[in-house]
Amino acid sequence: MDAALILLDPLLSRLDSSLDSHKDAEVRIALEPLVALADRSAAAVLGLIHVNKSGGQDPLDIVMGSRAFAA
């Protein structure tokens, strides 16, 4: 069985610079082409993103930008 991984480090540098990374709807639209690529190629897509310094434990709360990145 073949395996493929597409690693985007950092994820935000691979998205359009006009993207407002705090707006859930914009982030979801921006990530759709990556979802389509994963579906077509049967590859896993892993995007690295920084976390904030809030010290929280919930991944949805500590990811910088929209919760859509973690969701």
Beta strands, then each sheet from edge to edge (+ up, - down):
strand 1: 5-8
strand 2: 44-47
sheet 1: 1+ 2+
end
